[in-house]
């Protein structure tokens, strides 16, 4: 096997052609995959081939095999879960990141990617109005970004209580009380399991899922000891955000660490039209968001932000003789090594596509992106309200729209019919003890035509269900889809 550069060229040329064909198909192809995983698994069964295969042929085989099983998630008509598309500059930058093949953990070893990520981090802090001295780390997604923030919070509150967790572990430590709203995302519970902190203390919320500061104060007053308050920017159903300023005031009176889970909703702070929903946000201690949602960079890319760099680096920093420090003294320093800010020593330079996305958009373009997603959400909600039998259930304040079609049964059948139609993809969920259709507008490429086509698809689904309810439920014999979540806070992707 040749190690010469031209060994790559034919395979890359084939990959380019297949990628361009895929992107060209998005405006017109059905959104859903045409075959299911079991069918593909049967087609791929067989032993590993005994002999090598030319790289270009492998790429042709890969593209041919995968194409019918691909979901058109980059389509402007994909509104399932909260999954963004990919901006052109971010996609191309991601290709370069793969070609460069940099292990982006150390500033000394990979200065180009480290500085690009530092620059992107500074731009993010500025756009979101967060403290300029905060550390920014790039994780696999919001799950691990939340892990970073909550791990730093655990470290800090236990240190404040006089407990040395690095030396003594958790056994015998004061209990860390974690306060969350009823409608938090399930990823918070998952992260607390990772951290050995147990179940959170649940705080009442209002009708839109926003945490009630008075209820938080009552629960904090009922106990004592180390505390973390986890707030939410962007409820996965309503899109609403917790009242940051009032809740942080309560938390500060009790010496609590405040973490904000803002997988998609944190980006509301970037726009003058929506940032008042997050007034006081900058006074929290840590924040988590995704770039592969609202910012539309390729999977995977989460963003972990911690206001106290010395805390997060104490948690994730590693000091060994073979890891070359960014400065000659090897002392604690700023901006620090990338591996000191996330739970990975080895990783790709996933912050570089963030740099490319922000560089291509600029401030005005980023604001327009955020405002455009919200405007398309309002347009979809307005169009849905005029379809007979449709009820929009939430205040449409950002990018989420929740819809009922009457009874739970009719809502499920309309959702299934819509997915079978293929013109648009909107995922089912359950909210306020009702089955719903949930729409998440996350793609930069969604335009007025996509909105119109999607509204027409919903109208067709309603008509099909009303004409023949029995047949519509099994339309096209589509495989089972997630149409109702079992809990009100476990319905979104935060990989």
C-alpha positions, 0 to 999 in steps of 0.5 A: 500500500503506497504512502505517497500523497497521490494514494489519497487523491482518487478516493477523495475525488470519489468522495467529493462526487458522492458528497456533491450528489448527496447535497444536490439531492436534498431539495427534492428527496424524501426526508426519511430513509427509504430502508430501515436498519434491519434491511441494511444489516441483512444486506451487509452480512458476510465475512470480512473480505480476504483481500484488500480493495482499492480505496476508491472502490471502497468509497463507491461501495460505501456511498451506494450502500448508505444512500437509501438508509440516509435521513435527509437531516441537512434538508430545509424540511427536516424539523425532527428533534433539534438537529441543525444542518451544516453551513458550507464553510463549516462543512469544508473546514471539517474536511480539512480538519480530517485531512490535517489529522491533528490530535488537538489536545496540546497547544504546543503540538498543534498550535494552529488548531489550538489558536483557531479554537481559542479565537472561536471561543472568544467570539462565542463569549462575545456573541453570547454576552458571557464573561470574557475570561471564561474557559471554552472547551469543545466537546462531543455534544451538549451531554458532555458540555453539561458534564464539564459544567456540572463536574466543575460545579461539583468540584467547587461546591465541595471545595467551598464546604472544605472537602478535598474531592481529589484526595478523598473522593465522594465517599463520606462527602457532604451531599451535593444538592442539585436543583432542576426544573420539572421539565429539564432535559433528561441529559441532566439526570444522566450527567448526575448519574455519571457524577455519582450525585444521585437524583436531583431535587425537582422544582416546579415550573410554569405552564411553559416549563420555566422554573419558578424562582419562588419554588426554588427559594422554598426548596433551597431554604428547606436544607443546607450544604453544597448546592448546584442550581441547573437552569435551562435555556430553551425548553425542548417543547416550548423553547422557553428559558428559565428566568435567569436573573431571578433564579440566579439571585436565589442561588447566590443567596445560598452560595450555589453554583449555577449551571445553564443547560442551553443546548440550542436555546443559549443562542437566543442570547446572540440576537438583540431580538431574543436576548431579553429572554435570558437576562442575567445569563452572564451571572451563571458559573457555567454554560453548555450548548451545541454548535451542531444545533443552532450554529449549523456545524457538522456533527459532532460539536458541543461547547462547554463554558466555565467562568472559573478556569482554575476550577475546570482545569483542576478537574480535567488537567493532566500533568505528566512528563511526556505532555509538553507544556505550552510554556517553558515553566509548565505552570498554570497559564492562560489560555491553557491547553485544550485538554484541560477544558474537556474530558478528552486527551485525544480529540479532533479539532472540532472547534475549527468548523465553529471558527469557520462558521462564525468567520463566514457569518460574521456578527450580522450573519450569526444574528440573522441565522438565529433570527431566521430560525425563530421567524420560520418557527413563527411562520410554521405556527401561524400556518398551522393555526389555520389548518382545521383541527390543529392547535398550537400549544406553546408560546412560540418564543424561539425555535420550537412549536408544539402541536395537537391534532385533537385527541392523542390517537388522531395526533399519533396518526397524523404524525405517522401519516406525515412521516410516511408522506416524506415531504417533511419530517417532524417528530412526535413527543408528549407534553402536558400529558398529551401526545403532540407533534413537535417541530424544531426549526434548526436548519440555516437553509430552511426558507419560505418555500420549505415552510410552505411545502411543510405546511402543505404536507401537514394539511395532506396528513390531516386530510388523509387521516380524516378520509380513511382513519383505519388505513392512514395509521398503517400508511405505506407500512412504515416502520415504527417511529418515536411518536410519544416520549415516556417522560416530559423531559426525555425527548431530544438529542444532546449527543 
